[in-house]
């Protein structure tokens, strides 16, 4: 069970999860910033725009960090419950439980001998006293918060360096498209895609479509 907890924390920094969260954060930021003129028609103000963009980044980072804690706690509670259930089950029932928790493609490749070895290792593992969060979980959440905020901060920069709201909005949208392309490219390369550039372009096109839709609504 301790090995499972360590694996959960490592998964919090998984490239797919983190890149995906950056993509979501960028899309949310550009949507909120793009809709700003709709909410403040006739009284555009660069301070309001900058505050909205920065607030969006901070809020998304906070949500992501909190959800990482919720995920860790949920997984740990599930693992503790599973360990206790395995300890009180017969060998056959325990093997069935283990098989049910495995991903389908892994379970299809796992035979009775592998399941029995898993059962014995789980029984030999030290059962956690409770499914509580520890210091490592909170440090990981802080790291995730910092990562998401810093990764999406370029969307805010144009509103800091210029007082022209229209110019800042356009530059912010352009930077968002570039970052979406980079994030899509990295995600595609990590997944082993033969042409990660296509994934990057697809992500940038998706962002462009979203920005166009926001502008059509008055953003």
GROMACS elastic network, one bead per residue, 0.5 to 0.9 nm:
[ bonds ]
;  ai    aj funct       b0    kb
    1     5     6  0.63783   500
    1     6     6  0.87970   500
    1    76     6  0.87181   500
    1    79     6  0.70732   500
    1    80     6  0.74592   500
    1    83     6  0.76160   500
    1   122     6  0.70282   500
    1   125     6  0.59885   500
    1   126     6  0.64957   500
    1   127     6  0.61641   500
    1   128     6  0.69201   500
    2     5     6  0.50764   500
    2     6     6  0.63719   500
    2     7     6  0.86487   500
    2   125     6  0.74812   500
    2   126     6  0.71146   500
    2   127     6  0.78305   500
    2   128     6  0.73337   500
    3     6     6  0.51517   500
    3     7     6  0.61897   500
    3     8     6  0.86704   500
    3   125     6  0.86939   500
    4     7     6  0.50170   500
    4     8     6  0.62091   500
    4     9     6  0.88347   500
    4    76     6  0.82030   500
    4    79     6  0.78215   500
    5     8     6  0.50682   500
    5     9     6  0.64965   500
    5    10     6  0.87945   500
    5    72     6  0.82513   500
    5    75     6  0.84463   500
    5    76     6  0.67490   500
    5    79     6  0.86421   500
    6     9     6  0.52515   500
    6    10     6  0.63052   500
    6    11     6  0.86553   500
    7    10     6  0.50898   500
    7    11     6  0.61478   500
    7    12     6  0.88035   500
    8    11     6  0.51071   500
    8    12     6  0.65654   500
    8    71     6  0.89213   500
    8    72     6  0.66179   500
    8    75     6  0.76934   500
    8    76     6  0.83137   500
    9    12     6  0.51789   500
    9    13     6  0.73047   500
    9    72     6  0.74174   500
    9   136     6  0.75235   500
    9   137     6  0.66533   500
    9   140     6  0.71824   500
   10    13     6  0.56121   500
   10    14     6  0.66937   500
   10   140     6  0.89275   500
   11    15     6  0.85986   500
   11    17     6  0.80262   500
   12    15     6  0.88395   500
   12    17     6  0.71947   500
   12    18     6  0.78549   500
   12    68     6  0.68708   500
   12    72     6  0.84327   500
   12   140     6  0.71596   500
   12   141     6  0.83590   500
   12   144     6  0.80542   500
   13    16     6  0.85410   500
   13    17     6  0.70505   500
   13    18     6  0.63641   500
   13   140     6  0.78145   500
   13   143     6  0.88081   500
   13   144     6  0.76224   500
   14    17     6  0.53877   500
   14    18     6  0.62013   500
   14    19     6  0.85588   500
   15    18     6  0.51804   500
   15    19     6  0.58326   500
   15    20     6  0.81738   500
   15   186     6  0.89729   500
   15   187     6  0.77785   500
   15   190     6  0.77790   500
   16    19     6  0.53791   500
   16    20     6  0.58997   500
   16    21     6  0.84993   500
   16   187     6  0.65442   500
   16   190     6  0.78000   500
   16   191     6  0.84318   500
   17    20     6  0.51836   500
   17    21     6  0.61666   500
   17    22     6  0.87370   500
   18    21     6  0.51029   500
   18    22     6  0.63019   500
   18    23     6  0.87037   500
   18   144     6  0.78302   500
   18   147     6  0.82424   500
   18   148     6  0.78665   500
   19    22     6  0.50645   500
   19    23     6  0.62450   500
   19    24     6  0.86756   500
   19   183     6  0.62163   500
   19   184     6  0.82044   500
   19   186     6  0.79799   500
   19   187     6  0.67660   500
   20    23     6  0.50556   500
   20    24     6  0.62319   500
   20    25     6  0.85450   500
   20   183     6  0.80138   500
   20   184     6  0.87735   500
   20   187     6  0.80412   500
   21    24     6  0.50046   500
   21    25     6  0.59910   500
   21    26     6  0.85267   500
   21    60     6  0.88339   500
   21    61     6  0.88394   500
   21    64     6  0.75166   500
   21   148     6  0.71037   500
   22    26     6  0.60766   500
   22    27     6  0.85596   500
   22   147     6  0.84327   500
   22   148     6  0.58297   500
   22   149     6  0.86542   500
   22   151     6  0.65475   500
   22   152     6  0.66981   500
   22   180     6  0.86470   500
   22   183     6  0.76976   500
   23    26     6  0.51630   500
   23    27     6  0.62119   500
   23    28     6  0.85732   500
   23   152     6  0.86839   500
   23   179     6  0.83245   500
   23   180     6  0.63111   500
   23   183     6  0.67459   500
   23   184     6  0.81149   500
   23   203     6  0.86629   500
   24    27     6  0.51838   500
   24    28     6  0.60861   500
   24    29     6  0.85141   500
   24    60     6  0.86983   500
   25    28     6  0.51008   500
   25    29     6  0.59906   500
   25    30     6  0.85708   500
   25    56     6  0.82128   500
   25    57     6  0.68663   500
   25    60     6  0.61553   500
   25    61     6  0.79220   500
   25   148     6  0.72706   500
   25   149     6  0.85171   500
   25   151     6  0.87617   500
   25   152     6  0.65902   500
   26    29     6  0.50891   500
   26    30     6  0.61055   500
   26    31     6  0.84003   500
   26    57     6  0.83155   500
   26   151     6  0.86218   500
   26   152     6  0.58810   500
   26   155     6  0.76160   500
   26   176     6  0.63886   500
   26   177     6  0.89100   500
   26   179     6  0.80818   500
   26   180     6  0.74313   500
   26   207     6  0.88937   500
   27    30     6  0.53626   500
   27    31     6  0.60493   500
   27    32     6  0.86349   500
   27   176     6  0.78875   500
   27   180     6  0.84630   500
   27   207     6  0.67881   500
   27   210     6  0.80453   500
   27   211     6  0.88795   500
   28    31     6  0.51113   500
   28    32     6  0.61582   500
   28    33     6  0.85101   500
   28    56     6  0.74991   500
   28    57     6  0.85370   500
   28    60     6  0.81784   500
   29    32     6  0.52683   500
   29    33     6  0.59975   500
   29    34     6  0.82133   500
   29    52     6  0.86464   500
   29    53     6  0.61387   500
   29    54     6  0.85090   500
   29    56     6  0.57612   500
   29    57     6  0.65958   500
   29    60     6  0.86360   500
   29   152     6  0.79289   500
   29   155     6  0.73192   500
   29   156     6  0.88383   500
   29   176     6  0.88472   500
   30    33     6  0.50895   500
   30    34     6  0.56085   500
   30    35     6  0.83275   500
   30    53     6  0.79919   500
   30   155     6  0.74199   500
   30   169     6  0.88836   500
   30   172     6  0.75681   500
   30   173     6  0.64880   500
   30   176     6  0.70748   500
   30   207     6  0.86706   500
   30   210     6  0.87684   500
   30   211     6  0.72842   500
   31    34     6  0.50320   500
   31    35     6  0.61029   500
   31    36     6  0.86402   500
   31   210     6  0.75190   500
   31   211     6  0.69042   500
   31   214     6  0.67043   500
   31   219     6  0.86534   500
   32    35     6  0.52151   500
   32    36     6  0.63162   500
   32    52     6  0.74937   500
   32    53     6  0.72668   500
   32    56     6  0.74371   500
   33    36     6  0.51299   500
   33    37     6  0.82103   500
   33    49     6  0.67299   500
   33    50     6  0.85939   500
   33    52     6  0.67033   500
   33    53     6  0.58293   500
   33    56     6  0.85567   500
   33   155     6  0.89929   500
   33   169     6  0.74917   500
   33   172     6  0.87456   500
   33   219     6  0.80654   500
   34    37     6  0.71286   500
   34    38     6  0.83007   500
   34   169     6  0.71746   500
   34   173     6  0.81852   500
   34   211     6  0.70903   500
   34   214     6  0.61533   500
   34   215     6  0.68878   500
   34   218     6  0.85297   500
   35    38     6  0.52873   500
   35    39     6  0.66798   500
   35    40     6  0.88910   500
   35   214     6  0.62407   500
   35   215     6  0.75535   500
   35   217     6  0.78423   500
   35   218     6  0.70549   500
   36    39     6  0.52905   500
   36    40     6  0.61748   500
   36    41     6  0.82002   500
   36    44     6  0.82238   500
   36    48     6  0.87009   500
   36    49     6  0.69266   500
   36    52     6  0.80551   500
   36   218     6  0.89533   500
   36   219     6  0.62611   500
   37    41     6  0.51289   500
   37    42     6  0.79118   500
   37    43     6  0.81961   500
   37    44     6  0.64869   500
   37    49     6  0.88934   500
   37   218     6  0.69534   500
   37   219     6  0.53217   500
   38    41     6  0.54483   500
   38   217     6  0.75943   500
   38   218     6  0.54587   500
   38   219     6  0.54526   500
   39   219     6  0.86402   500
   40    43     6  0.56567   500
   40    44     6  0.60441   500
   40    45     6  0.85462   500
   41    44     6  0.66736   500
   41   218     6  0.89193   500
   44    48     6  0.77051   500
   44    49     6  0.78501   500
   44   165     6  0.71827   500
   45    48     6  0.53265   500
   45    49     6  0.63083   500
   45    50     6  0.87281   500
   45   163     6  0.83464   500
   45   164     6  0.88505   500
   45   165     6  0.69342   500
   46    50     6  0.59821   500
   46    51     6  0.83993   500
   46   159     6  0.63287   500
   46   160     6  0.83112   500
   46   162     6  0.81665   500
   46   163     6  0.57485   500
   46   164     6  0.70447   500
   46   165     6  0.54625   500
   46   168     6  0.84636   500
   47    50     6  0.51208   500
   47    51     6  0.60068   500
   47    52     6  0.84596   500
   47   159     6  0.77288   500
   47   160     6  0.84939   500
   47   163     6  0.83815   500
   48    51     6  0.50892   500
   48    52     6  0.60375   500
   48    53     6  0.85839   500
   49    52     6  0.51426   500
   49    53     6  0.61812   500
   49    54     6  0.85673   500
   49   156     6  0.87059   500
   49   159     6  0.68559   500
   49   165     6  0.74960   500
   49   169     6  0.86819   500
   50    53     6  0.51813   500
   50    54     6  0.60309   500
   50    55     6  0.82789   500
   50   156     6  0.61808   500
   50   157     6  0.82772   500
   50   158     6  0.84429   500
   50   159     6  0.51518   500
   50   160     6  0.67395   500
   51    54     6  0.51978   500
   51    55     6  0.57480   500
   51    56     6  0.83352   500
   51   156     6  0.86121   500
   51   159     6  0.89192   500
   52    55     6  0.50524   500
   52    56     6  0.60216   500
   52    57     6  0.87112   500
   52   156     6  0.89031   500
   53    56     6  0.51358   500
   53    57     6  0.64551   500
   53    58     6  0.88231   500
   53   153     6  0.85988   500
   53   155     6  0.71552   500
   53   156     6  0.55731   500
   53   159     6  0.84131   500
   54    57     6  0.51566   500
   54    58     6  0.62453   500
   54    59     6  0.85039   500
   54   149     6  0.86271   500
   54   153     6  0.73518   500
   54   155     6  0.83866   500
   54   156     6  0.59611   500
   55    58     6  0.51137   500
   55    59     6  0.59060   500
   55    60     6  0.84321   500
   56    59     6  0.51048   500
   56    60     6  0.60398   500
   56    61     6  0.85036   500
   57    60     6  0.52331   500
   57    61     6  0.61260   500
   57    62     6  0.85583   500
   57   148     6  0.74849   500
   57   149     6  0.53551   500
   57   150     6  0.84410   500
   57   152     6  0.63856   500
   57   153     6  0.68918   500
   57   155     6  0.87751   500
   57   156     6  0.84953   500
   58    61     6  0.51379   500
   58    62     6  0.60944   500
   58    63     6  0.85892   500
   58   145     6  0.79575   500
   58   146     6  0.89856   500
   58   148     6  0.83316   500
   58   149     6  0.58952   500
   59    62     6  0.50700   500
   59    63     6  0.61056   500
   59    64     6  0.85428   500
   59   149     6  0.87340   500
   60    63     6  0.50684   500
   60    64     6  0.60764   500
   60    65     6  0.85268   500
   60   145     6  0.82507   500
   60   148     6  0.75133   500
   60   149     6  0.76558   500
   61    64     6  0.51185   500
   61    65     6  0.61082   500
   61    66     6  0.86119   500
   61   144     6  0.71387   500
   61   146     6  0.70979   500
   61   147     6  0.78225   500
   61   148     6  0.51977   500
   61   149     6  0.55269   500
   62    65     6  0.50877   500
   62    66     6  0.61031   500
   62    67     6  0.84682   500
   62   141     6  0.87316   500
   62   142     6  0.87924   500
   62   144     6  0.86735   500
   62   145     6  0.58040   500
   62   148     6  0.88155   500
   62   149     6  0.87494   500
   63    66     6  0.52027   500
   63    67     6  0.60237   500
   63    68     6  0.85325   500
   63   145     6  0.83037   500
   64    67     6  0.51377   500
   64    68     6  0.61693   500
   64    69     6  0.88426   500
   64   141     6  0.80235   500
   64   144     6  0.71336   500
   64   145     6  0.67417   500
   64   148     6  0.79743   500
   65    68     6  0.51221   500
   65    69     6  0.66085   500
   65    70     6  0.88664   500
   65   138     6  0.87110   500
   65   140     6  0.80938   500
   65   142     6  0.66258   500
   65   143     6  0.81726   500
   65   144     6  0.57256   500
   65   145     6  0.53020   500
   65   148     6  0.89861   500
   66    69     6  0.51738   500
   66    70     6  0.63324   500
   66    71     6  0.86396   500
   66   141     6  0.69355   500
   66   145     6  0.87848   500
   67    71     6  0.59752   500
   67    72     6  0.84668   500
   67   141     6  0.86425   500
   68    71     6  0.50202   500
   68    72     6  0.61130   500
   68    73     6  0.85637   500
   68   137     6  0.82992   500
   68   140     6  0.82356   500
   68   141     6  0.62723   500
   68   144     6  0.82349   500
   69    72     6  0.50515   500
   69    73     6  0.60527   500
   69    74     6  0.84278   500
   69   133     6  0.75962   500
   69   137     6  0.66356   500
   69   138     6  0.72816   500
   69   140     6  0.86481   500
   69   141     6  0.66351   500
   70    73     6  0.51835   500
   70    74     6  0.59969   500
   70    75     6  0.85059   500
   71    74     6  0.51118   500
   71    75     6  0.60527   500
   71    76     6  0.84428   500
   72    75     6  0.52255   500
   72    76     6  0.60129   500
   72    77     6  0.85052   500
   72   133     6  0.74602   500
   72   137     6  0.73159   500
   73    76     6  0.51066   500
   73    77     6  0.60253   500
   73    78     6  0.84777   500
   73   131     6  0.66333   500
   73   132     6  0.64866   500
   73   133     6  0.62062   500
   73   137     6  0.89854   500
   74    77     6  0.51898   500
   74    78     6  0.61342   500
   74    79     6  0.86022   500
   74   131     6  0.83568   500
   75    78     6  0.50495   500
   75    79     6  0.60973   500
   75    80     6  0.86400   500
   75   131     6  0.87539   500
   76    79     6  0.50076   500
   76    80     6  0.61310   500
   76    81     6  0.85042   500
   76   130     6  0.86906   500
   76   131     6  0.54039   500
   76   132     6  0.75711   500
   76   133     6  0.84276   500
   77    80     6  0.52217   500
   77    81     6  0.61317   500
   77    82     6  0.85146   500
   77   130     6  0.78405   500
   77   132     6  0.78722   500
   78    81     6  0.51443   500
   78    82     6  0.60597   500
   78    83     6  0.85892   500
   78   131     6  0.83777   500
   79    83     6  0.60637   500
   79    84     6  0.86018   500
   79   131     6  0.83701   500
   80    83     6  0.50756   500
   80    84     6  0.62290   500
   80    85     6  0.85420   500
   80   127     6  0.71270   500
   80   128     6  0.68575   500
   80   129     6  0.85725   500
   80   130     6  0.73690   500
   80   131     6  0.65399   500
   81    84     6  0.52429   500
   81    85     6  0.61332   500
   81    86     6  0.86101   500
   81   131     6  0.89210   500
   82    85     6  0.50127   500
   82    86     6  0.60491   500
   82    87     6  0.85642   500
   82    97     6  0.81484   500
   82    98     6  0.86509   500
   83    86     6  0.50978   500
   83    87     6  0.61890   500
   83    88     6  0.88139   500
   83   122     6  0.71218   500
   83   123     6  0.76737   500
   83   127     6  0.71132   500
   84    87     6  0.51054   500
   84    88     6  0.65178   500
   84    89     6  0.88249   500
   84   127     6  0.80064   500
   85    88     6  0.53280   500
   85    89     6  0.62442   500
   85    94     6  0.79546   500
   85    97     6  0.87130   500
   86    89     6  0.51274   500
   86    90     6  0.78716   500
   86    91     6  0.83988   500
   86    93     6  0.79859   500
   86    94     6  0.51751   500
   86    95     6  0.84895   500
   86    97     6  0.74839   500
   86    98     6  0.83856   500
   86   119     6  0.78163   500
   86   122     6  0.82472   500
   86   123     6  0.76827   500
   87    90     6  0.82685   500
   87    94     6  0.80197   500
   87   122     6  0.86962   500
   87   123     6  0.65305   500
   88    94     6  0.85270   500
   89    92     6  0.79992   500
   89    93     6  0.58430   500
   89    94     6  0.55818   500
   90    93     6  0.52297   500
   90    94     6  0.59604   500
   90    95     6  0.85787   500
   91    94     6  0.50521   500
   91    95     6  0.61597   500
   91    96     6  0.86797   500
   91   116     6  0.78331   500
   91   119     6  0.78315   500
   92    95     6  0.52241   500
   92    96     6  0.63672   500
   92    97     6  0.87562   500
   92   116     6  0.88579   500
   93    96     6  0.51031   500
   93    97     6  0.62496   500
   93    98     6  0.87545   500
   94    97     6  0.50340   500
   94    98     6  0.62674   500
   94    99     6  0.86452   500
   94   115     6  0.88145   500
   94   116     6  0.86416   500
   94   119     6  0.68434   500
   95    98     6  0.51272   500
   95    99     6  0.61847   500
   95   100     6  0.86308   500
   95   112     6  0.76292   500
   95   115     6  0.56402   500
   95   116     6  0.64170   500
   95   118     6  0.82698   500
   95   119     6  0.65588   500
   96    99     6  0.50872   500
   96   100     6  0.61810   500
   96   101     6  0.88012   500
   96   115     6  0.83962   500
   97   100     6  0.51329   500
   97   101     6  0.64710   500
   98   101     6  0.52611   500
   98   102     6  0.65723   500
   98   107     6  0.89464   500
   98   115     6  0.69430   500
   98   118     6  0.78589   500
   98   119     6  0.74717   500
   99   102     6  0.53687   500
   99   103     6  0.83947   500
   99   104     6  0.86702   500
   99   106     6  0.88377   500
   99   107     6  0.57653   500
   99   108     6  0.89280   500
   99   110     6  0.79750   500
   99   115     6  0.71296   500
  100   103     6  0.79055   500
  100   104     6  0.82692   500
  100   107     6  0.76797   500
  101   104     6  0.87477   500
  101   107     6  0.84774   500
  102   105     6  0.82025   500
  102   106     6  0.62161   500
  102   107     6  0.55110   500
  103   106     6  0.53062   500
  103   107     6  0.60251   500
  103   108     6  0.86244   500
  104   107     6  0.50298   500
  104   108     6  0.61046   500
  104   109     6  0.88411   500
  105   108     6  0.53132   500
  105   109     6  0.68419   500
  106   109     6  0.53315   500
  106   110     6  0.63702   500
  107   110     6  0.50485   500
  107   111     6  0.79948   500
  108   111     6  0.79521   500
  110   113     6  0.80607   500
  110   114     6  0.59949   500
  110   115     6  0.67846   500
  111   114     6  0.54805   500
  111   115     6  0.63082   500
  111   116     6  0.87222   500
  112   115     6  0.50553   500
  112   116     6  0.60587   500
  112   117     6  0.86332   500
  113   116     6  0.51072   500
  113   117     6  0.62717   500
  113   118     6  0.86575   500
  114   117     6  0.51258   500
  114   118     6  0.62301   500
  114   119     6  0.86200   500
  115   118     6  0.50231   500
  115   119     6  0.61338   500
  115   120     6  0.87116   500
  116   120     6  0.62256   500
  116   121     6  0.85937   500
  117   120     6  0.51994   500
  117   121     6  0.61830   500
  117   122     6  0.85644   500
  118   121     6  0.51414   500
  118   122     6  0.60683   500
  118   123     6  0.85569   500
  119   122     6  0.51526   500
  119   123     6  0.61767   500
  119   124     6  0.86461   500
  120   123     6  0.50789   500
  120   124     6  0.61888   500
  120   125     6  0.86501   500
  121   124     6  0.50553   500
  121   125     6  0.61737   500
  122   125     6  0.50660   500
  122   126     6  0.82588   500
  122   127     6  0.88061   500
  123   126     6  0.79191   500
  123   127     6  0.85120   500
  124   127     6  0.87917   500
  127   130     6  0.85308   500
  128   131     6  0.70759   500
  129   132     6  0.87647   500
  133   136     6  0.80720   500
  133   137     6  0.60730   500
  133   138     6  0.75618   500
  134   137     6  0.54487   500
  134   138     6  0.67693   500
  134   139     6  0.89519   500
  135   138     6  0.52933   500
  135   139     6  0.62303   500
  135   140     6  0.86206   500
  136   139     6  0.50930   500
  136   140     6  0.60857   500
  136   141     6  0.85903   500
  137   140     6  0.51171   500
  137   141     6  0.62424   500
  137   142     6  0.87630   500
  138   142     6  0.62614   500
  138   143     6  0.86182   500
  139   142     6  0.50982   500
  139   143     6  0.61967   500
  139   144     6  0.86283   500
  140   143     6  0.50038   500
  140   144     6  0.61416   500
  140   145     6  0.86074   500
  141   144     6  0.50509   500
  141   145     6  0.61718   500
  141   146     6  0.86717   500
  142   145     6  0.50616   500
  142   146     6  0.62382   500
  142   147     6  0.85614   500
  143   146     6  0.51713   500
  143   147     6  0.60480   500
  143   148     6  0.86483   500
  144   147     6  0.50220   500
  144   148     6  0.61221   500
  144   149     6  0.85228   500
  145   148     6  0.54311   500
  145   149     6  0.61854   500
  145   150     6  0.85400   500
  146   149     6  0.52878   500
  146   150     6  0.59686   500
  146   151     6  0.83280   500
  147   150     6  0.53220   500
  147   151     6  0.58797   500
  147   152     6  0.85401   500
  148   151     6  0.51556   500
  148   152     6  0.61822   500
  148   153     6  0.83997   500
  149   152     6  0.54244   500
  149   153     6  0.58671   500
  150   153     6  0.50166   500
  150   154     6  0.78685   500
  151   154     6  0.72479   500
  151   179     6  0.89822   500
  152   155     6  0.59749   500
  152   156     6  0.78573   500
  152   176     6  0.84325   500
  152   179     6  0.86501   500
  153   156     6  0.53788   500
  153   157     6  0.66992   500
  154   157     6  0.50625   500
  154   158     6  0.75940   500
  154   172     6  0.75157   500
  154   175     6  0.70292   500
  154   176     6  0.79222   500
  154   179     6  0.88941   500
  155   158     6  0.69192   500
  155   159     6  0.83049   500
  155   171     6  0.83667   500
  155   173     6  0.74596   500
  155   174     6  0.89807   500
  155   175     6  0.65583   500
  155   176     6  0.63421   500
  156   159     6  0.56739   500
  156   160     6  0.68399   500
  156   168     6  0.87642   500
  156   172     6  0.70251   500
  157   160     6  0.51180   500
  157   161     6  0.64470   500
  157   162     6  0.88372   500
  157   168     6  0.83841   500
  157   172     6  0.76442   500
  158   161     6  0.53650   500
  158   162     6  0.61847   500
  158   163     6  0.88302   500
  158   165     6  0.88326   500
  158   167     6  0.80255   500
  158   169     6  0.74455   500
  158   170     6  0.88235   500
  158   171     6  0.63423   500
  158   172     6  0.59649   500
  159   162     6  0.57072   500
  159   163     6  0.68295   500
  159   164     6  0.79795   500
  159   165     6  0.70662   500
  159   167     6  0.87773   500
  159   168     6  0.53042   500
  159   169     6  0.76404   500
  159   172     6  0.80268   500
  160   163     6  0.76259   500
  160   168     6  0.85045   500
  161   168     6  0.82533   500
  162   165     6  0.75531   500
  162   167     6  0.78139   500
  162   168     6  0.64973   500
  163   166     6  0.89592   500
  163   167     6  0.84515   500
  163   168     6  0.76376   500
  164   167     6  0.53880   500
  164   168     6  0.60602   500
  164   169     6  0.85295   500
  165   168     6  0.50298   500
  165   169     6  0.59483   500
  165   170     6  0.86303   500
  166   169     6  0.50916   500
  166   170     6  0.63342   500
  166   171     6  0.87082   500
  167   170     6  0.52094   500
  167   171     6  0.61446   500
  167   172     6  0.84036   500
  168   171     6  0.51790   500
  168   172     6  0.58920   500
  168   173     6  0.84992   500
  169   172     6  0.51013   500
  169   173     6  0.61915   500
  169   174     6  0.86493   500
  170   173     6  0.51102   500
  170   174     6  0.61817   500
  170   175     6  0.86625   500
  171   175     6  0.61194   500
  171   176     6  0.84770   500
  172   175     6  0.51710   500
  172   176     6  0.61243   500
  172   177     6  0.87480   500
  173   177     6  0.63391   500
  173   178     6  0.87793   500
  173   207     6  0.88767   500
  173   208     6  0.84804   500
  173   211     6  0.75289   500
  174   177     6  0.52145   500
  174   178     6  0.63816   500
  174   179     6  0.86892   500
  175   178     6  0.50890   500
  175   179     6  0.61046   500
  175   180     6  0.84748   500
  176   179     6  0.51093   500
  176   180     6  0.59894   500
  176   181     6  0.85386   500
  176   204     6  0.83608   500
  176   207     6  0.77874   500
  177   180     6  0.50070   500
  177   181     6  0.61749   500
  177   182     6  0.86790   500
  177   203     6  0.81659   500
  177   204     6  0.51175   500
  177   205     6  0.79534   500
  177   206     6  0.89771   500
  177   207     6  0.61782   500
  177   208     6  0.68796   500
  178   181     6  0.51314   500
  178   182     6  0.63218   500
  178   183     6  0.86641   500
  178   204     6  0.70371   500
  179   183     6  0.59997   500
  179   184     6  0.84029   500
  179   204     6  0.81263   500
  180   183     6  0.50507   500
  180   184     6  0.59683   500
  180   185     6  0.83998   500
  180   200     6  0.68768   500
  180   201     6  0.83854   500
  180   203     6  0.57828   500
  180   204     6  0.52955   500
  180   205     6  0.89464   500
  180   206     6  0.88937   500
  180   207     6  0.71834   500
  181   184     6  0.51195   500
  181   185     6  0.60122   500
  181   186     6  0.85982   500
  181   197     6  0.80574   500
  181   199     6  0.77410   500
  181   201     6  0.56598   500
  181   202     6  0.77190   500
  181   203     6  0.58012   500
  181   205     6  0.85538   500
  182   185     6  0.50223   500
  182   186     6  0.61404   500
  182   187     6  0.84801   500
  182   197     6  0.87650   500
  182   200     6  0.60556   500
  182   201     6  0.88330   500
  182   203     6  0.88605   500
  182   204     6  0.86895   500
  183   186     6  0.52029   500
  183   187     6  0.60507   500
  183   188     6  0.85246   500
  183   199     6  0.89929   500
  183   200     6  0.67418   500
  183   203     6  0.80430   500
  184   187     6  0.50108   500
  184   188     6  0.60136   500
  184   189     6  0.85245   500
  184   196     6  0.74944   500
  184   197     6  0.78467   500
  184   198     6  0.83755   500
  184   199     6  0.52638   500
  184   201     6  0.73899   500
  184   202     6  0.76261   500
  184   203     6  0.56234   500
  184   204     6  0.78351   500
  185   188     6  0.51103   500
  185   189     6  0.61201   500
  185   190     6  0.85184   500
  185   195     6  0.86745   500
  185   197     6  0.54009   500
  185   198     6  0.74944   500
  185   199     6  0.56827   500
  185   201     6  0.78334   500
  185   203     6  0.85223   500
  186   189     6  0.51124   500
  186   190     6  0.60252   500
  186   191     6  0.85289   500
  186   196     6  0.72507   500
  186   197     6  0.88488   500
  186   199     6  0.87260   500
  186   200     6  0.77534   500
  187   190     6  0.51325   500
  187   191     6  0.62098   500
  187   192     6  0.87390   500
  187   193     6  0.87916   500
  187   196     6  0.76386   500
  187   199     6  0.77499   500
  187   200     6  0.81305   500
  188   191     6  0.50890   500
  188   192     6  0.63485   500
  188   193     6  0.52483   500
  188   194     6  0.82696   500
  188   195     6  0.75510   500
  188   197     6  0.76438   500
  188   198     6  0.82111   500
  188   199     6  0.57097   500
  188   200     6  0.73845   500
  189   192     6  0.50184   500
  189   193     6  0.56079   500
  189   194     6  0.77890   500
  189   195     6  0.77842   500
  189   196     6  0.51869   500
  189   197     6  0.84882   500
  189   199     6  0.87835   500
  190   193     6  0.75818   500
  190   196     6  0.86647   500
  191   196     6  0.86462   500
  192   195     6  0.85769   500
  192   196     6  0.79097   500
  193   196     6  0.54656   500
  193   199     6  0.83151   500
  194   197     6  0.89274   500
  195   198     6  0.57381   500
  195   199     6  0.73688   500
  196   199     6  0.51394   500
  196   200     6  0.64097   500
  196   201     6  0.87231   500
  197   201     6  0.61271   500
  197   202     6  0.84997   500
  198   201     6  0.50211   500
  198   202     6  0.59877   500
  198   203     6  0.85075   500
  199   202     6  0.50423   500
  199   203     6  0.61740   500
  199   204     6  0.86221   500
  200   203     6  0.51568   500
  200   204     6  0.62279   500
  200   205     6  0.86171   500
  201   204     6  0.50004   500
  201   205     6  0.60196   500
  201   206     6  0.84761   500
  202   205     6  0.50638   500
  202   206     6  0.61317   500
  202   207     6  0.86418   500
  203   206     6  0.50699   500
  203   207     6  0.63029   500
  203   208     6  0.86881   500
  204   207     6  0.50220   500
  204   208     6  0.61605   500
  204   209     6  0.86446   500
  205   209     6  0.61319   500
  205   210     6  0.85436   500
  206   209     6  0.51504   500
  206   210     6  0.62492   500
  206   211     6  0.86759   500
  207   210     6  0.50365   500
  207   211     6  0.61301   500
  207   212     6  0.85395   500
  208   211     6  0.50584   500
  208   212     6  0.60604   500
  208   213     6  0.85444   500
  209   212     6  0.50563   500
  209   213     6  0.61746   500
  209   214     6  0.86754   500
  210   213     6  0.50794   500
  210   214     6  0.62608   500
  210   215     6  0.86743   500
  211   214     6  0.50515   500
  211   215     6  0.61613   500
  211   216     6  0.85332   500
  211   219     6  0.84796   500
  212   215     6  0.50824   500
  212   216     6  0.60781   500
  212   217     6  0.86819   500
  212   219     6  0.88895   500
  213   216     6  0.50175   500
  213   217     6  0.64403   500
  213   218     6  0.89174   500
  213   219     6  0.86146   500
  214   217     6  0.51563   500
  214   218     6  0.66422   500
  214   219     6  0.52915   500
  215   218     6  0.50001   500
  216   219     6  0.69004   500
